[in-house]
């Protein structure tokens, strides 16, 4: 009940972002398992282009960006299933692209105790937006990311 009470206290704009994030996370969870990363990222890119605002990225305030991050994180916490960093980062990247923010989706890897680990996060102006603390710093981003993601 507390979740609904909190949701009802949000502004209309915040509710729309939270709902959009929840739908995006659900669709992304399904799509990554059915059509794969490259195809789904292309779909998100096309959706962002169609709905992109005419507001230059420089005019999008840090407060607005933080609000999108906050709403996306809240949506991820309150879904009926768990999402991973790739799903959350893809959706956050898409939400920001739609708002004219030229954020970067980064995917990195590391080897820790003979285990290969990967992590995804979103950066804007060199700062990680959705990677708590400095955990992402332990991952080396793939250098040819744009090419292998199929965006070239």
N, C-alpha and C positions, 0 to 999 in steps of 0.2 A: 504494500500500500504506500510506503514511503517513496518508492520510485515514481508512482503516478503523481503523488503530491509534488515532488520535485519537478517533474515534467510540466505540471500545470502552472508552476511559477515562472517558467521560462517565457521569454518574449516570443512573439509569433515567429520572428526570424530565426531564433535559436531552435524552436520546435521544428521548423522546416528543415534546418540543417541536420538535426538529430534524426528526423524521419528519413531524410535522404541518405544519411550515413547508414542507418539500420537496413534500409532496402539495398543500398550498395553493398554492404557487408554480406547480406544474405545472398544476393545475386553473385557476388564474387566467390563466396564459399562454394556455391554450386558450379559456377563456370570454370573455376580452376580444376575441378574434378572431372568436368565433362569435355570442355573444349580446349583447355590448356592455357598457359600463361600468355604466350604471344598473341593468340587470337583474342583473348579477353582484354588484353591491354589495348589492342587496336580498336575494339568496341568502345572501351572507355575513352580513348582518344577522340573517336568520332563523336561520342556524346558530349564531350567537353567542348569540342569545336562548335557544335550546333548551338549549344546553350551558353557559350562564353559571353560574358558581359563586355561592353565597350569601354569599361573603366581600365585605364592603364594600370599595370601592376604597381607602379610607384605610388598610386593613389590608394592602394589597399593598405590600410593601416596594420601595424603590428597587432593591435587589439583585435581587429577582425580576423586575422590569421590565427591568433591564439584562441579565439572563440570557435573557429571551425575545428581546430585541433581538439579542444575541450569537448565539443559536441560529438565528434567522431569517437573519441575515447570513451565517453559515457555510453554511446550506443553499443560499442563493442563489449563493454562490461555488462550490459543489461540484456544482451541477446540470450535466447534459450539454448545456444550452442557456443562453444569456444572458437575464437578465431586466432590465427597466428599472425606473426609480424608481417608476412608477405601480404596477406589479405587486408590487414589494417593499413599497411603502407600504400597499397594500390588504391584503396578507397580514399584515403586522405589526399594522396596525390591528385586523384580525379576531382575531388571536391575543390581543391585549390585551383586546379587548371580551369574549372568551370567559372571560377571567380576572377580569372585573369592573372593568377599568381603563378609565375614561372618557377615552380618548385621542382626539385630533382628527386626522382625515385632512385635510391641506391640499394644495391644488393652486394653484400660482401661475404667473405668466407674466412675461416681460420681453422687451424688444426690444433686441437687441445687434447692432450693425453691420448694420442693416437686415434682421435675421433675427429671427423670432418664436421664442422658446424657452419651454418649459413644464417645470415640475418638481413632483414630488409628495413629500411628507414627512409624518411623523407627529409630533405634539407632545403632550406631557403636562406639565401645570402650566407652560405657557409655554416649555418647552425642547424643541428638536428632538431626537428620539430616533435617527433613522436617516439624517440628512443630515450627511455628514462635514464637519467644519469649520463655516464660516459661509457656505457656498455658497448655502444656501436664503435667506439674508438679501437676496440680489440679486434675488429673485423677489417680486412683489407677489401675495399670496394673493387669490383671487377673493372679493369681499365676500359675494355671494349664494350661497356655496358650498352650504349646506344645501339651499336651494331648488332649485338647478339639478341637484343630485345626485339629486333625486327622493326625499329623505327626509322631506319635509313632507307 
